[in-house]
């Protein structure tokens, strides 16, 4: 259902991003947050009055769209506000604060859920309403009006498949990021907790503790990781991050020893902490002036579809290797090693074609 919803709604992401390029970031940031708060209120009433589950499906689909749109807006705001040398650190800072917020939100959501299932939704209602208030009061418009291309002010958004030559770089880059993310981020899908239980018989509360490590590493070490890997070219750092995912999944397949799995989570999170800000930085670099929102929207278009398919990939591998589930994670290891090599070569070539990094004859 979510894959179908993403496939249908993702084309709107490019149009939405283009609107922020033409009308500004702040109005849409406020609109998205206010709309999200309203949708969570609807979820509260759906559960409170035991309404049809289809209302909940519709609400969840809309929230998916709003979440992707908000991601594009935030990345566009960061791009507007910082020059190229500062953006990776800025994207990293955003990742730290968002992960800390998610961690706090989960704690409060768990507390509210202990009272009743419907009250669980009061946490995002309050959080998004507060976010909307803060944005309305404190956020200044970051987009410069002179960045709008001349003659483009009244342009109607085209289909994502129109004029492919003009959008070739961002389309290929988005497909690369989306495919690599689909394979690499399997530990964030239901497949990995299921695997831990069925293969290694790990109790649920230990699994929760393992995933708490992810948030802790991001909050306390993201900036250190960013400073270290910012010394490298983007395509090299990105491929290293993907490679670390492979090491983590190899450990998942090799042993169920709890401390080894915790180490694997740390390695996976370091890999995630490398590629997440770098992918946003690279997109901000290749986006022409006045099209930043549109480019992040195009990336959201592909990311939304592939993220929804990610769970299908992980669960599909577990189903294929049901007789020996460790082979599913050895397979992930092999696939990720391939993606790491392809990322280094392909992303490097894409960036060189945009004259964003030195030629191949220069050291990396």
Legacy VTK file of the C-alpha trace (Angstrom):
# vtk DataFile Version 3.0
C-alpha trace
ASCII
DATASET POLYDATA
POINTS 364 float
0.000 0.000 0.000
2.762 2.430 0.935
4.757 1.572 -2.174
1.698 2.243 -4.320
1.018 5.499 -2.458
4.613 6.671 -2.911
4.525 5.823 -6.602
1.343 7.841 -7.073
2.251 10.823 -4.862
6.007 11.109 -5.441
5.627 12.978 -8.772
4.084 15.793 -6.726
7.405 16.267 -4.934
9.046 17.895 -7.953
6.102 20.243 -8.413
6.098 21.068 -4.707
9.804 21.809 -4.714
9.392 24.014 -7.776
6.697 26.015 -5.997
9.110 26.803 -3.157
11.607 28.073 -5.757
8.980 30.434 -7.126
7.084 31.476 -3.977
9.576 31.086 -1.151
10.378 28.484 1.511
8.700 29.867 4.621
5.028 29.848 3.437
5.254 26.192 2.467
7.194 25.241 5.607
4.371 26.677 7.726
1.710 25.093 5.505
3.291 21.630 5.690
3.662 21.743 9.471
0.115 23.029 10.017
-1.251 20.362 7.663
0.698 17.632 9.462
-0.696 18.738 12.811
-4.226 18.619 11.376
-3.662 15.125 9.949
-2.436 13.856 13.323
-5.581 15.299 14.919
-7.578 13.269 12.392
-5.619 10.149 13.352
-6.433 10.801 17.003
-10.159 10.881 16.245
-9.986 7.841 13.941
-8.522 5.750 16.764
-10.599 7.340 19.539
-13.893 6.595 17.784
-12.754 3.389 16.089
-13.500 4.708 12.612
-12.753 2.829 9.387
-9.161 1.753 8.949
-9.242 3.283 5.453
-9.306 6.745 7.028
-6.057 5.852 8.783
-4.543 4.617 5.521
-5.407 7.901 3.822
-3.967 9.902 6.715
-0.721 7.915 6.680
-0.325 8.385 2.929
-0.778 12.160 3.267
1.748 12.230 6.129
4.251 10.424 3.898
3.848 13.106 1.241
4.131 15.937 3.776
7.225 14.363 5.352
9.016 14.135 2.000
7.976 17.668 1.103
9.258 18.980 4.426
12.578 17.211 3.828
12.912 19.086 0.515
12.051 22.413 2.147
14.553 21.976 4.983
17.354 20.992 2.607
16.521 23.968 0.404
16.650 26.301 3.415
20.075 24.942 4.402
21.300 25.356 0.819
20.044 28.955 0.718
21.630 29.805 4.064
25.164 28.389 3.732
27.886 28.372 1.108
29.251 25.118 -0.310
32.035 24.729 2.261
29.625 25.019 5.192
26.721 22.935 3.924
27.915 19.475 4.936
28.332 20.662 8.534
24.928 22.376 8.390
23.211 19.238 7.046
24.952 17.263 9.789
23.715 19.661 12.473
20.178 19.265 11.178
20.577 15.485 11.321
21.749 15.638 14.952
18.854 17.797 16.099
16.261 15.801 14.148
17.506 12.492 15.575
17.494 13.932 19.075
13.930 15.121 18.479
12.896 11.697 17.223
14.398 10.073 20.317
12.564 12.413 22.685
9.382 12.033 20.652
9.503 8.246 20.894
9.883 8.435 24.658
6.848 10.699 25.048
4.876 8.676 22.482
5.553 5.528 24.495
4.382 7.235 27.691
1.182 8.512 26.074
0.541 5.136 24.420
0.604 3.501 27.857
-2.565 5.482 28.677
-4.392 4.699 25.419
-3.625 4.054 21.754
-5.368 7.231 20.633
-3.336 9.461 22.961
-0.203 8.284 21.170
-1.133 10.718 18.380
-1.306 13.677 20.736
2.501 13.771 20.802
2.927 14.573 17.065
-0.085 16.915 17.236
1.645 18.997 19.892
5.092 18.679 18.301
4.027 19.749 14.801
1.892 22.587 16.155
4.859 23.855 18.182
7.120 23.455 15.156
4.673 25.473 13.064
4.579 28.238 15.705
8.370 28.443 15.908
8.678 28.540 12.110
6.059 31.288 11.839
7.762 33.491 14.424
11.484 32.892 13.983
12.167 31.640 10.455
13.092 34.297 7.939
12.619 33.728 4.230
15.926 32.329 2.969
15.368 32.324 -0.782
16.719 35.312 -2.640
14.274 36.673 -5.192
17.052 37.395 -7.666
17.803 33.659 -7.836
14.573 32.986 -9.736
15.579 32.455 -13.380
14.443 35.237 -15.661
11.235 34.341 -17.471
10.527 31.406 -15.134
8.287 33.162 -12.605
5.056 31.905 -14.173
6.364 28.651 -15.570
4.033 25.708 -15.039
5.759 22.668 -13.540
6.419 20.028 -16.171
6.310 16.281 -15.830
9.432 14.820 -14.237
9.958 12.917 -17.483
9.891 16.051 -19.642
13.202 17.478 -20.855
15.248 14.593 -19.449
18.457 16.000 -20.876
18.237 19.090 -18.671
17.602 16.992 -15.550
19.885 14.087 -16.463
22.422 14.632 -13.676
19.941 14.964 -10.805
17.857 12.031 -12.101
20.875 9.707 -12.333
22.200 10.942 -8.990
18.825 10.446 -7.310
18.515 6.922 -8.694
22.005 6.114 -7.387
21.232 7.511 -3.927
17.839 5.794 -3.830
19.054 2.371 -4.950
22.041 2.415 -2.603
19.792 3.567 0.245
17.275 0.803 -0.463
19.991 -1.839 -0.127
21.989 -0.216 2.661
19.208 0.883 5.012
17.802 -2.588 5.623
18.520 -2.324 9.333
15.844 0.399 9.499
13.200 -1.868 7.941
11.159 -4.600 9.708
13.475 -7.225 8.176
16.311 -6.750 10.670
14.284 -6.972 13.928
12.518 -10.054 12.521
15.897 -11.541 11.616
17.289 -10.873 15.091
14.340 -12.677 16.680
14.090 -15.649 14.312
17.797 -16.251 13.650
19.512 -15.183 16.882
16.545 -15.347 19.335
17.297 -11.892 20.719
14.622 -10.520 23.110
12.644 -7.516 21.900
13.918 -5.202 24.649
17.512 -5.949 23.612
16.623 -5.098 20.019
15.206 -1.770 21.224
18.461 -1.110 23.106
20.473 -1.924 19.969
18.542 0.599 17.896
18.883 3.206 20.649
22.630 3.031 19.933
21.900 4.468 16.494
20.387 7.641 17.942
23.176 7.984 20.514
25.930 7.738 17.891
24.231 10.330 15.681
23.622 12.797 18.508
27.109 12.569 20.044
29.394 11.777 17.107
27.758 13.098 13.904
29.745 16.348 13.862
33.031 14.540 14.570
32.338 12.082 11.744
31.451 14.938 9.399
34.621 16.892 10.199
36.788 13.831 9.572
35.221 12.742 6.278
34.810 16.261 4.897
38.515 16.033 4.060
37.688 13.552 1.306
36.025 14.073 -2.075
32.292 13.482 -1.948
32.300 10.375 -4.147
35.065 8.746 -2.092
33.441 9.554 1.264
30.062 8.332 0.005
31.502 5.001 -1.153
33.286 4.564 2.194
29.979 5.114 3.974
28.298 2.459 1.816
31.224 0.099 2.441
30.725 0.426 6.212
27.127 -0.714 5.802
28.473 -3.885 4.231
30.767 -4.530 7.201
27.814 -4.138 9.560
25.672 -6.624 7.640
28.546 -9.108 7.462
28.640 -9.062 11.272
24.857 -9.524 11.398
25.253 -12.666 9.280
28.314 -14.019 11.060
27.294 -13.852 14.705
24.421 -13.183 17.089
26.726 -12.184 19.940
25.108 -9.113 21.468
28.261 -7.000 21.771
29.191 -7.805 18.180
25.731 -6.741 17.004
26.068 -3.510 19.003
29.415 -2.886 17.284
27.752 -3.537 13.924
25.043 -0.957 14.728
27.773 1.587 15.505
29.504 0.815 12.179
26.211 1.069 10.282
25.404 4.379 11.952
28.826 5.796 11.083
28.180 4.818 7.462
24.762 6.476 7.599
26.291 9.567 9.218
28.722 9.851 6.304
26.345 9.437 3.376
23.306 11.323 4.701
24.779 14.873 4.789
27.012 14.219 1.783
24.098 13.244 -0.466
22.288 16.475 0.456
25.463 18.502 -0.103
26.022 16.984 -3.538
22.448 17.744 -4.619
22.799 21.335 -3.402
25.977 21.678 -5.478
24.538 20.472 -8.766
21.268 22.427 -8.408
21.276 25.600 -10.569
20.311 28.881 -8.868
16.564 29.153 -8.599
16.014 25.386 -8.893
17.220 24.138 -5.512
13.756 23.192 -4.281
12.954 21.506 -7.579
16.139 19.409 -7.480
15.500 18.287 -3.912
11.926 17.549 -4.971
13.165 15.340 -7.820
15.398 13.484 -5.377
12.385 13.072 -3.083
10.430 11.673 -6.034
12.815 8.746 -6.438
13.630 8.452 -2.727
9.970 8.121 -1.764
9.401 5.231 -4.169
12.572 3.336 -3.298
12.214 3.850 0.481
8.775 2.273 0.320
10.203 -0.672 -1.609
13.021 -1.108 0.905
11.001 -3.278 3.301
9.913 -5.477 0.409
13.569 -6.075 -0.510
14.598 -7.060 3.026
11.596 -9.249 3.740
11.913 -10.758 0.257
15.509 -11.818 0.962
14.447 -13.398 4.258
11.724 -15.280 2.394
14.119 -16.459 -0.324
16.683 -17.644 2.241
14.144 -18.874 4.815
16.100 -22.144 5.172
19.259 -20.211 6.164
18.492 -16.579 6.967
22.134 -15.639 7.472
22.560 -15.978 3.695
20.151 -13.047 3.284
22.633 -10.779 5.077
25.639 -12.255 3.295
23.762 -11.398 0.093
23.252 -7.836 1.361
26.981 -7.659 2.084
27.834 -8.637 -1.514
25.255 -6.231 -2.987
26.548 -3.355 -0.864
30.159 -3.987 -1.896
29.010 -3.727 -5.513
27.095 -0.522 -4.757
30.170 0.958 -3.033
32.311 0.426 -6.145
29.606 1.699 -8.491
29.055 4.751 -6.263
32.738 5.659 -6.339
33.011 5.381 -10.128
29.577 6.631 -11.170
29.153 9.474 -8.681
32.689 10.620 -9.387
31.977 10.730 -13.116
28.691 12.576 -12.592
30.357 15.214 -10.448
33.289 15.581 -12.828
30.843 16.143 -15.673
29.487 19.073 -13.665
33.017 20.421 -13.055
32.441 20.139 -9.318
35.564 18.160 -8.534
39.057 17.954 -10.107
39.644 15.815 -13.182
40.514 12.129 -12.871
44.206 12.919 -13.350
44.304 14.810 -10.066
44.592 12.999 -6.693
41.491 12.205 -4.657
LINES 1 365
364 0 1 2 3 4 5 6 7 8 9 10 11 12 13 14 15 16 17 18 19 20 21 22 23 24 25 26 27 28 29 30 31 32 33 34 35 36 37 38 39 40 41 42 43 44 45 46 47 48 49 50 51 52 53 54 55 56 57 58 59 60 61 62 63 64 65 66 67 68 69 70 71 72 73 74 75 76 77 78 79 80 81 82 83 84 85 86 87 88 89 90 91 92 93 94 95 96 97 98 99 100 101 102 103 104 105 106 107 108 109 110 111 112 113 114 115 116 117 118 119 120 121 122 123 124 125 126 127 128 129 130 131 132 133 134 135 136 137 138 139 140 141 142 143 144 145 146 147 148 149 150 151 152 153 154 155 156 157 158 159 160 161 162 163 164 165 166 167 168 169 170 171 172 173 174 175 176 177 178 179 180 181 182 183 184 185 186 187 188 189 190 191 192 193 194 195 196 197 198 199 200 201 202 203 204 205 206 207 208 209 210 211 212 213 214 215 216 217 218 219 220 221 222 223 224 225 226 227 228 229 230 231 232 233 234 235 236 237 238 239 240 241 242 243 244 245 246 247 248 249 250 251 252 253 254 255 256 257 258 259 260 261 262 263 264 265 266 267 268 269 270 271 272 273 274 275 276 277 278 279 280 281 282 283 284 285 286 287 288 289 290 291 292 293 294 295 296 297 298 299 300 301 302 303 304 305 306 307 308 309 310 311 312 313 314 315 316 317 318 319 320 321 322 323 324 325 326 327 328 329 330 331 332 333 334 335 336 337 338 339 340 341 342 343 344 345 346 347 348 349 350 351 352 353 354 355 356 357 358 359 360 361 362 363
